[in-house]
Amino acid sequence: MPRWDEAIDPADPALEHGVALMYSGGCDSTLAAARLAERFPKVKLVTYLRLGFLHSDHPDVHFERMQRRFPQSEITLHKLPYGKMYEEIEGHKKLRSLLKHGTMTSVPCGHCKLAMHWRTALFCIEHGIRFAADGAVHGNEQFAEQNENILIPELVDFYAQFGITLVHPVFEYGLDTEAELFRLGITDSPQVKRTTKDKQVICTQHILLGMFMRRYMNNHTFEEYEAETKTYLSGKLDHARELTEEWVASEGKGGRLARLLERSAE
């Protein structure tokens, strides 16, 4: 995959509208935000909220530090509920998926991150933003949205269909996001992850992925996991694409997606 910044033309007038970043408040997404702040005049950090997430105030810590560290960029934090989007992804053709993919359908992580990307694309469309980003890093290949053999290429294509360029500012081999944040003066320690200094939203359902992986890998290779996960989640992404096409065609005024967004805001 090419370097993330190669997808950004400094002369592109669309840069003026900024970039939307999926932001958990952790080291990876915070370093992604710092790198984006060096290239975009506006960085919109989007933190997602739903049942099962704890400490939604954690992203405030590094957000405020980055505002001080990068005064040349307008950095804002947006907290959006997206539970209805998650439910839509998880519930689409649920019985058929259960018969074909078994316990894979009970793991929330793929549904969750796919729904986050979906909501991020909609956020970009709503605000006229032409660039989106995430905190994907190497070493997290069990997560579909951080794996080049599962969802990364398909997500890039999904955003592109709606005129948005998806970039991965910290997706590079050998990168130590903790050390880099410390060097930039955003954190006060070179060790943050798995300590009390780690200020990211906590998912109480994350353990379910670990439980599933231990069971699945007893009888399958990781390549088989990638292939099956890609097949399963690609169908979910296709559903999100269809609803988004309908929503865009109606200028956001009709269809199932319009109702989901309305219910999410309640």
N, C-alpha and C positions, 0 to 999 in steps of 0.2 A: 504494500500500500504506500503511495507517495506521501511525502511530508505534508502535514496538515496545512501549513501556511502557503504551500504551493497552489492551493485552491483559492487563495485570496489575492485579488489584483488590487494593489494599493490605489489605483486610479478609478476603481469601480465606485460610482456614485452611491450604490446601494449600501456601502459601508456606513454612510451617514445615519442610516436607520438602526445601526447597531447589530448585536448578536444576542440570541437567547441561549442560555446555558442551563441544562438540567443540573441543579445544584443541591447537594445533600449537606454541604458544610464540612465534609471530610477532606482529607489531604489531597486526594486525586482531583476532585472537582474544584477545590480551592486553587490548586496550581493551574488548572485549566483556566479558571477565571483570571488569574494573574497574567497569564500569557495572552489571553484575549484582550485584557485591558491595555496591553502594550500596542495593540493594533487597531482596536475599535474605539471610536469616540463614545460609544454607549455599550454597556454590558448589562443585560437584564438577566439576573440570576433567578431561576424559577425553582422553587422548592415545593414539592407536592405533598399533599395531605390526604390521608384516608384512614379508615379504621384499621388498627394494627400497628400504626406508626407512633413512636414516642419521641419526646423532646424536640418538637418542631421549633423550639426557640434556639436550639444549638447553632443553626446556620447564621444567626445574628452575630456571633462572636467574630468569625473570620471575615464576614461581610463588612463589619465596621472597621476592621483593621485594613482591609483592602481599600476602602474608601480613602483612608488616610495615606496609604502607600502609593496609590495611583490617582492623584487629584486631577490629572489631565483627562481621565475618562469618567464619564457619568455612570457610576455603578449603582444599580437599584435592585432591590430584593422583592420578589413577588411570590406570595404563598397561595397556591391554588388547590382547592379540593378536586380530586379527580376520581373519586370512588365509583361513580357511575360508568366512567370509561373503563375502569378495571373490571367491573362486573360484566360489561358488554363483551370485552375480550375473553374473559374466563368462560362466560356462559354460551358463547357462540358455538352451536353444534356440539354441545357438551356430551350428550349421550353417544353420538356417533364417534366422537373423539375418544371417549372412555373405552368403547369397544375395540378401537384400533390401537390406542396408545397406553391404555391401562393407567397405572399410578402416575404417569407423567402429567396427566391432566390435573392432579391434585397439588402440584408444586406451584406456588404463587409467583415465584421470581420472574419467570418468562412472561407471564401475563402482566405482571406489574410494570416491568421495564418497557415492554412493548406499548402498554397504555400510556406510560409517561412520554415516550417518544411521540406517540399519536397526539397527545395533548400539547406537546411542545410545538409540533408542526401547526396545530390549530392556533396556538398563541402567536406564532409567527405570521400566519395568514391574517389574523385579526388586527395585528399591529403593523403590518406592512414590513416585516423584518425578512430579510433574504438570506440570513445566515443563522444556523443553529449549531450547538455543540454539546458534547457530553464529557464525562470524566473517565471514559474507557481507558484501561491500562493493560499492558501485557501481564500475563500471570493469572488472569481471571477468566480463563477460557471456559470454565464451567457455566459462566453467565452468557446467555445467547447473544445479548447485545454487545458483548465485548469479545466476540469470537468471529474471526474472519471467515470461518467455515460454516457459520450458522446465520446470524442476522446482520452483521455489519454491512455487507454489500447490498442487501435488500432494503435496509433502512436508508442507506444513501440514495438508492433509486426512488424510494417512497417520497422522501423530502424533495428530490429533484423534480418529481412529477408536478409538484405544486410550486416550483420556482424557488426552492430553498436549497442552499448548499449546507450539507452536514459535515462538520469537521471534528477531529478528535485531537485536541491540543496536547494531550499527555500520553498518547499511544505510541510509545517508542521503546525499543529494547534497552534494558539497563538503566532506566530512569528511576531515581530514588526521589519520589515526590516529597517525602518528609525532609530530606536533606536540602532540597531545592527551596522549599518554603522557608526553612530556617535561614538559608543564605540570603533570601530576599527580605528577611526581617518581618515576615508575616506571622511566624510562630516564634516562640521563645525557647524552643527545644528541638534538637534534631531527631528526637523520638517522640512521636505523637500517637500513632496508631496503637490501639489496645491499651491506652492509658487514659487517665481522667482528662487529659488535654485534647482528646479526640472529640471534637464537637460536631458530630454529624447526627442526622436523624437516625433513630434506631428502629429497625423493623423486627417486630416480635415473631414474625413468621419465617425469618431467614433460616432457622434451624431445619425447616422442612426440606430445603434443598439438600442439605448435608445428609439427612436421613435417606432421601431418595437416591442420591448418588452412591452411597454405600451399598444399598440394595441392588441398584441397577448394574453397578460395575462388577458385581460378583459373577454376572453371566454375560457381560458384554464388554467390548473394547470401547475406548473413548471415541474412536472414529465412528462406531455404531451409534453412540450417544449423540454425536454431532449430526449425523445423517437423520436420525429419527426426530431430534429436536427441531432441525431445520424444516422437515416436512410438516411437523405439527404446528409450529409457530408461523410458518409461511401462510398457512390457511387463515390464521387469525389476522395476520397483517393484510391479507387480501380483503378480508371483511372490513377492516378499518379503512382501506383504500376506497372501497365501494361507497361506504357511508360518507367519506370525505368528498368524493367526487359529486355525490348528490347534494351535499351541503354547499359546496362551492357553486354548483350550477344554480342553486336557489338563492345565492348571495346570502347564505346564512339564515334564511327565513323559514326553511321547511325541512321535512324529512326527520328520520329517527335521530340523527346526530344533533340537530337543533334542539330536540326535546331532551336529549341526554345532557347537553350543555346547560340548558335551562334548569334541569333538576339538580345538576351539580352545584349550581350557584345558590340553591335554596338554603 
